[in-house]
Amino acid sequence: MRAVVFPRPGAFEVADVPRPEPGPGQVLVRVRACMICATDKKILDGRFAGTRFPIVPGHEMAGEVVGTDRRVGVEVHVGCGTCDRCREGLYNLCLNYGRRETGHAHIGFTIDGGLAEYAAIPASALHDLPAHVSFEEGAWTDNLGVALWALERGRIAAGDRVVVIGPGAIGLCASQLARALGAACVTLVGHAGARLERARPFADEVLDEAQVEARAGTADLVVEFAGTAQAARDALRLARRGGRVVLGGATGQGVELSGVDLSTIVRGHLDVMGSVANPKGVSGRALTVLARGGVDVRPLITHRFPLDRFADAWATFLERRDGAIRVMLLPGEN
């Protein structure tokens, strides 16, 4: 089969490789759609300790279970099932991360992923796609779960004034989900420019970073998906006294928060939380919202390529060519 392979840090190729044989607890999925994510760049750069090269990347995917008519989306994390965090349902925080022998899997990170014609996927990571949800929409299963989990971490409630920082793919999912969950007003914050303008349909208002100070102390819930120290500072500034702040952007090491007066948190009585990935089957609940029209991911798929044109797709995503948000690879198409 054809697959994208990262043979070593800093290198990639599209190659013929053996079709995977499912192991215990796995099924063979014919991949119909898989997207490129910024974390794929971190994997390629060797910034994930649990990744062993060579590896087939790709974790935002959908397809069909071979030999059945089952159409599925995939969430990324599979815990060992026995550690303290997994027993709490927080398998995204599995204490046996990277240890395949315990049953842990981080799809596209520690085991081969979906930038291939076929993938061997743990059955527990699969979510059935609603009948009218396409494979391209189903490839958003994990992104939607990440966004919904951050909102749930922040205890979103009907009538909340919600600010989402970072108008990327997951931020745009979060803003739509917040609306669907009854937020009174959803504001998107990001760098001024074409990308921020493109986000206008997905929120009640859009602000550039220069306008943050004017809204200081007004948000019930702030969810950050930009991954920068400035975005974290802005999140703390935007929250009202007694408000909630969820930081979800800085998933890699190296971003340090400085210049924050701790009294902002203490005297502001803020709940400040981190959020990573999505446990407890959250992706399944997110697909329900997608199926009933609460979220529309189709406008966020800005480019499509066959698998053999991965180099073009990769450059398009990294360089944000033509306002790229999500770049879709379609295995099996020429």
C-alpha positions as CSV (number, residue, x, y, z in Angstrom):
1,M,0.0,0.0,0.0
2,R,1.0,3.6,-0.3
3,A,1.8,5.6,2.8
4,V,3.5,8.7,4.1
5,V,6.5,7.7,6.2
6,F,8.7,9.7,8.5
7,P,11.8,7.5,8.4
8,R,13.7,9.7,10.8
9,P,13.4,13.2,12.3
10,G,13.3,15.9,9.6
11,A,12.6,13.5,6.6
12,F,9.5,12.3,4.9
13,E,8.6,10.2,1.9
14,V,5.6,8.6,0.2
15,A,6.5,4.9,-0.2
16,D,5.1,1.4,-0.8
17,V,4.9,-0.4,2.5
18,P,3.3,-3.6,3.6
19,R,-0.4,-3.4,4.5
20,P,-0.6,-3.6,8.3
21,E,-1.9,-6.7,10.1
22,P,-4.2,-5.9,13.0
23,G,-2.9,-7.0,16.3
24,P,-5.0,-8.0,19.4
25,G,-7.8,-5.5,19.9
26,Q,-7.2,-3.8,16.6
27,V,-9.2,-3.7,13.3
28,L,-8.0,-2.8,9.8
29,V,-9.4,0.5,8.6
30,R,-9.4,1.6,4.9
31,V,-8.6,5.2,5.3
32,R,-10.8,7.5,3.2
33,A,-9.7,10.9,4.5
34,C,-6.9,12.1,6.8
35,M,-5.8,15.7,7.5
36,I,-2.5,17.3,8.3
37,C,-2.2,18.9,11.8
38,A,0.5,21.2,13.3
39,T,1.4,18.4,15.7
40,D,2.6,16.4,12.7
41,K,5.3,19.0,12.3
42,K,6.3,18.5,15.9
43,I,6.4,14.7,15.3
44,L,8.6,15.2,12.2
45,D,10.9,17.4,14.2
46,G,11.4,14.7,16.8
47,R,9.7,16.7,19.6
48,F,7.6,13.8,20.9
49,A,9.6,11.5,23.2
50,G,7.2,8.5,22.7
51,T,7.6,8.5,18.9
52,R,9.8,5.8,17.4
53,F,11.0,6.2,13.8
54,P,10.1,5.2,11.2
55,I,6.4,6.0,11.7
56,V,3.4,6.6,9.5
57,P,1.9,9.9,10.8
58,G,-1.7,11.0,10.6
59,H,-4.3,11.2,13.4
60,E,-7.2,13.1,12.0
61,M,-8.9,10.4,10.0
62,A,-12.0,8.5,9.0
63,G,-12.6,5.4,6.9
64,E,-14.3,2.1,6.9
65,V,-13.6,-1.1,8.7
66,V,-12.4,-3.6,6.2
67,G,-14.9,-6.4,5.5
68,T,-17.8,-4.5,7.0
69,D,-20.0,-1.6,6.1
70,R,-19.0,0.2,9.3
71,R,-18.0,3.9,8.7
72,V,-15.8,5.3,11.5
73,G,-14.0,8.3,12.8
74,V,-11.0,7.9,15.0
75,E,-10.0,9.5,18.3
76,V,-6.3,9.6,19.0
77,H,-5.6,8.3,22.5
78,V,-6.0,4.8,23.7
79,G,-4.9,4.2,27.3
80,C,-3.5,1.1,28.9
81,G,-6.8,0.7,30.8
82,T,-5.3,-0.2,34.1
83,C,-3.3,2.8,35.4
84,D,-4.9,5.3,37.9
85,R,-5.7,7.9,35.2
86,C,-7.2,5.4,32.8
87,R,-9.4,4.0,35.6
88,E,-10.7,7.5,36.0
89,G,-11.5,7.6,32.3
90,L,-8.7,10.0,31.6
91,Y,-6.9,7.8,29.2
92,N,-5.4,10.9,27.5
93,L,-3.3,11.1,30.6
94,C,-2.3,7.4,30.6
95,L,0.7,6.8,33.0
96,N,2.0,4.2,30.6
97,Y,2.3,6.6,27.7
98,G,4.4,5.2,24.9
99,R,4.5,1.6,26.3
100,R,2.9,-0.4,23.6
101,E,3.3,-3.6,25.6
102,T,0.8,-2.3,28.1
103,G,-1.8,-1.5,25.5
104,H,-1.2,2.2,25.3
105,A,-1.5,3.8,21.8
106,H,-1.3,7.4,20.6
107,I,-2.3,7.0,17.0
108,G,0.0,8.6,14.5
109,F,2.4,9.4,17.4
110,T,3.5,6.1,19.0
111,I,1.8,3.7,16.5
112,D,1.3,4.1,12.8
113,G,-1.5,6.5,11.8
114,G,-3.8,7.3,8.9
115,L,-1.7,9.0,6.2
116,A,-1.9,5.7,4.4
117,E,-4.3,3.6,2.4
118,Y,-4.9,1.3,5.4
119,A,-4.3,1.6,9.2
120,A,-4.5,-0.9,12.0
121,I,-6.5,0.9,14.7
122,P,-7.4,-0.1,18.2
123,A,-11.1,-0.8,18.2
124,S,-11.7,1.3,21.3
125,A,-10.6,4.4,19.3
126,L,-13.4,4.1,16.8
127,H,-16.6,6.1,16.7
128,D,-19.4,5.2,14.3
129,L,-20.2,8.0,11.9
130,P,-23.8,9.1,11.6
131,A,-25.4,8.1,8.3
132,H,-25.3,11.5,6.7
133,V,-21.8,12.5,8.0
134,S,-19.2,12.2,5.2
135,F,-15.7,10.7,5.6
136,E,-14.3,14.2,5.2
137,E,-16.4,15.4,8.1
138,G,-15.7,12.3,10.0
139,A,-12.0,13.1,9.9
140,W,-12.8,15.9,12.4
141,T,-13.7,13.3,15.0
142,D,-10.7,14.0,17.2
143,N,-10.5,17.8,16.6
144,L,-14.1,18.1,17.7
145,G,-13.4,16.0,20.7
146,V,-10.5,18.2,21.7
147,A,-12.6,21.4,21.4
148,L,-15.6,20.0,23.3
149,W,-13.4,18.6,26.1
150,A,-11.9,22.1,26.6
151,L,-15.3,23.6,26.8
152,E,-16.5,20.9,29.2
153,R,-13.3,21.4,31.3
154,G,-14.4,25.1,31.5
155,R,-17.9,24.1,32.7
156,I,-19.6,25.9,29.8
157,A,-23.2,26.8,30.6
158,A,-26.1,28.3,28.7
159,G,-25.8,32.1,28.6
160,D,-22.1,32.2,29.1
161,R,-20.0,34.9,27.4
162,V,-17.3,32.8,25.8
163,V,-14.0,33.9,24.2
164,V,-12.0,31.6,22.1
165,I,-8.4,32.6,21.4
166,G,-6.8,31.2,18.2
167,P,-8.8,31.1,15.0
168,G,-7.3,27.8,13.8
169,A,-9.1,24.6,13.1
170,I,-9.7,23.6,16.7
171,G,-10.5,27.2,17.8
172,L,-13.1,27.4,15.0
173,C,-14.6,24.1,16.2
174,A,-14.7,25.4,19.8
175,S,-16.5,28.6,18.8
176,Q,-19.2,26.7,16.9
177,L,-19.6,24.1,19.7
178,A,-19.9,26.9,22.3
179,R,-22.8,28.4,20.2
180,A,-24.4,25.0,19.9
181,L,-24.2,24.5,23.7
182,G,-26.0,27.8,24.4
183,A,-23.4,30.5,24.8
184,A,-24.9,33.9,24.8
185,C,-22.0,35.4,22.9
186,V,-18.9,33.9,21.3
187,T,-15.9,36.0,20.5
188,L,-12.9,34.9,18.5
189,V,-9.5,36.5,19.1
190,G,-6.5,36.3,16.8
191,H,-3.9,38.0,14.7
192,A,-5.4,40.7,12.4
193,G,-5.4,39.5,8.8
194,A,-7.2,37.3,6.3
195,R,-7.3,34.3,8.5
196,L,-9.1,36.1,11.2
197,E,-11.5,37.7,8.7
198,R,-12.3,34.2,7.5
199,A,-13.4,33.2,11.0
200,R,-16.2,35.8,11.1
201,P,-19.0,33.3,10.2
202,F,-18.1,31.1,13.2
203,A,-18.5,33.6,16.0
204,D,-20.7,36.5,17.1
205,E,-17.8,38.8,17.0
206,V,-14.1,38.8,16.0
207,L,-11.3,40.8,17.7
208,D,-7.7,41.2,16.9
209,E,-5.2,41.1,19.7
210,A,-4.9,44.9,19.8
211,Q,-8.6,45.0,21.0
212,V,-8.2,42.6,23.9
213,E,-7.6,45.3,26.5
214,A,-11.0,46.9,25.8
215,R,-12.7,43.6,26.7
216,A,-10.6,42.8,29.8
217,G,-12.6,41.2,32.6
218,T,-15.7,40.5,30.6
219,A,-15.7,36.8,29.7
220,D,-17.3,34.0,31.8
221,L,-15.2,31.4,30.0
222,V,-12.0,31.9,27.9
223,V,-10.6,28.9,25.9
224,E,-7.2,29.3,24.4
225,F,-5.9,27.4,21.4
226,A,-3.2,29.6,20.1
227,G,-0.3,28.0,22.0
228,T,1.6,31.2,22.8
229,A,2.5,32.9,26.0
230,Q,0.8,36.1,24.9
231,A,-2.4,34.2,24.2
232,A,-2.3,32.8,27.7
233,R,-1.7,36.3,29.2
234,D,-4.7,37.6,27.1
235,A,-6.8,34.7,28.3
236,L,-6.2,35.7,32.0
237,R,-6.8,39.3,31.1
238,L,-10.2,38.6,29.4
239,A,-11.7,36.5,32.1
240,R,-14.1,38.2,34.5
241,R,-13.6,37.9,38.3
242,G,-14.7,34.4,39.2
243,G,-14.4,33.3,35.6
244,R,-12.8,30.3,34.1
245,V,-9.8,30.0,31.8
246,V,-8.8,26.9,29.8
247,L,-5.4,26.7,28.2
248,G,-5.2,24.2,25.4
249,G,-2.7,25.5,22.8
250,A,0.8,24.8,24.2
251,T,0.9,21.0,23.8
252,G,4.6,21.0,23.2
253,Q,7.4,22.0,25.5
254,G,9.2,25.4,25.3
255,V,6.5,28.0,25.8
256,E,7.0,29.7,29.1
257,L,4.5,32.1,30.8
258,S,6.1,35.2,32.2
259,G,5.0,38.7,33.1
260,V,1.8,37.5,34.9
261,D,0.9,39.1,38.2
262,L,-0.4,36.2,40.3
263,S,-2.9,38.4,42.0
264,T,-4.7,38.5,38.7
265,I,-5.5,34.8,39.4
266,V,-5.7,34.9,43.2
267,R,-7.7,38.1,43.6
268,G,-9.7,37.5,40.5
269,H,-10.7,34.1,41.9
270,L,-10.1,32.5,38.5
271,D,-10.3,28.8,37.7
272,V,-7.3,28.2,35.4
273,M,-7.1,24.8,33.8
274,G,-5.0,23.0,31.3
275,S,-6.7,20.8,28.7
276,V,-5.0,18.2,26.5
277,A,-6.7,15.9,23.9
278,N,-10.0,14.3,24.8
279,P,-10.9,11.4,27.1
280,K,-14.2,9.7,28.1
281,G,-15.5,9.3,24.6
282,V,-16.0,13.0,24.2
283,S,-15.5,12.7,20.5
284,G,-18.7,10.6,20.2
285,R,-20.7,13.4,21.8
286,A,-19.1,15.9,19.5
287,L,-20.1,13.8,16.5
288,T,-23.7,14.1,17.7
289,V,-23.5,17.8,17.6
290,L,-22.0,17.7,14.1
291,A,-24.7,15.3,12.9
292,R,-27.5,17.7,14.0
293,G,-25.9,20.7,12.3
294,G,-24.5,22.4,15.4
295,V,-21.0,22.5,13.8
296,D,-20.1,22.8,10.1
297,V,-16.5,21.7,9.4
298,R,-16.8,21.7,5.6
299,P,-15.7,25.3,5.1
300,L,-12.6,24.6,7.2
301,I,-11.3,22.0,4.7
302,T,-9.5,24.4,2.4
303,H,-7.4,22.1,0.3
304,R,-7.5,18.5,-0.9
305,F,-4.7,16.3,-2.3
306,P,-4.2,12.6,-3.2
307,L,-1.7,10.8,-1.0
308,D,1.1,10.8,-3.5
309,R,1.1,14.6,-3.5
310,F,1.9,14.8,0.2
311,A,4.9,17.1,-0.4
312,D,2.6,19.7,-2.0
313,A,0.0,19.2,0.8
314,W,2.7,19.6,3.5
315,A,4.0,22.8,2.0
316,T,0.5,24.2,1.5
317,F,-0.3,23.6,5.2
318,L,3.0,24.8,6.7
319,E,3.1,28.0,4.5
320,R,-0.7,28.6,4.9
321,R,-1.0,28.9,1.2
322,D,-4.3,30.5,0.1
323,G,-5.4,30.8,3.7
324,A,-5.0,27.1,4.4
325,I,-6.8,25.9,7.5
326,R,-7.0,22.2,7.2
327,V,-5.4,20.3,4.3
328,M,-7.1,16.9,3.5
329,L,-5.3,13.9,2.1
330,L,-7.5,11.4,0.2
331,P,-5.8,8.0,0.1
332,G,-6.8,5.9,-2.9
333,E,-7.5,8.9,-5.2
334,N,-5.1,10.0,-8.0
